[in-house]
């Protein structure tokens, strides 16, 4: 994403097997994300989501990769400043009890290089930003 600028926002909703919000465990986490291109994109980026244990954020226990908007409305044709919204579902039914994190980032499908993340309200690690920490009891 060199020389390109975009902003992303997100909202997480989740289905719970128990009545308390703290004790997930979701069979699916539904994530709404909004993308705003601050200038036209030079390529169609792929978004990725990583589920990791809190204790080891480099070990993946779940992953979802997909082109932005599922390729239906690629970022190369977005207008400058346009807000593009989409909703995705991340399966998580096979997770054991424990504490987990959900991360998000972008990469080029041409060379698999991750887009640099310069600002986030949450932790940034390896060009991905932390979206959520949750616990399955």
N, C-alpha and C positions, 0 to 999 in steps of 0.2 A: 504494500500500500504506500510505497514511497511516492511522495509528491501528491498523494491523494488524501483527502480529509473526509471523515464521516463521523457522525455521532450515532450512538445506539442507546436505546432505553429498553427496559424490560419489566415485566410483572410476572410473578410466578403464582400459579394456583395449583393445588394438588388435591388429590382424592385420598382420604385417610381411611384406614380400616378400623381405627379406634375413634373415640369421641373427642380426645384431646388433640389440639393442634401440635403439641410438642412431639407426640408419638406418631410419626408419620404412619406407617410406612406406605408410600404411595405405590399403587400399581402403575400409575402413570403420573408424571408431573407435566402439567400443561404450562407452557411458557409463551407469553405474548412478548413480542419484541417489535420495536419500532426503529427503523433506520432513517436517518436523514443525511443525504449526501450534501456536503458543504460545497462540493464542486463535482463535476461529472467524473464518473469512475472510468478507468481505462480498461478494466476487465470485469468479468463476472466472478465475484468472490464466493467462496464456500464458507459457510458458517460451521463451527464445530462446538459441541458440548461434551465436556468430560465429567464423569462422576468418579470421585476418588475418595478413599478413606481420609478423614481429617488427619490421621497420624502419618500418612504417606501420600502427599498430594501429587506424586509422580507415578503412582500405580493406578492404572485405570481399572475400574470395576464396571464401567458402562461408558458408551460413547455413541454419539449421533453426529454425522456429518451430512450436510445438505446445502445445495446452492441457495442463495438468498431468494426468498419467495418461491422456492421449489423450481426456479428457472422460468416461472410464468411471466414475471415482470423483472428482468435483469437490471442491475444497477447501472449498466452502460447507457440505458435510455431514460433514467430518472432525470427529472428537472432539478436544477440547482435549488437546494433548500426544501425539496419535496419530502414529506414524511410518508414512508411506506411501512405499513403494518402487516404483520403476519403472526400466526399462531402455530406452534409446533408442540408435539407430544414426545416426551422422553420416557420410554419404558424403564421401569425400575422394580418390577415385581420380584426379581430373583435376589434382591439384596438381603443379606443377613442383618441381624440386630447390630447396631453400631452407629458411629457418627460419620457423616459424609459431607463432601463439598460438591457443588456444581459450578463448573467453570465454562466460560464462553470465549471464543475468539474467531478470527477469520484467517483463511489462507488462500493462496493462489492455487487453483487446480492445474495451472500450467507447470509450475515448478515446486509446488508444495511449501513455498516460503510463507511463513506467518506474517500477517500484517502487524506492524508495530502498534502497541497501545501506549499512548503517552499520558492519558488521564483517565481516571476511574474513581468513583466514590468508594470503591472497595479495593482490596489487595490485587496487585498485578504480579503474575508469575509466568515466566516463559511465554510472553506475548499472549496471555489470556487473562481474563478478569474474573474474579470470584463473584458469582451471582448469589449463592445461597449456601448456608451450612444448615444441616438438619440431622436429626437423630431418629433412628428406627429402634423401637423398644420391643 
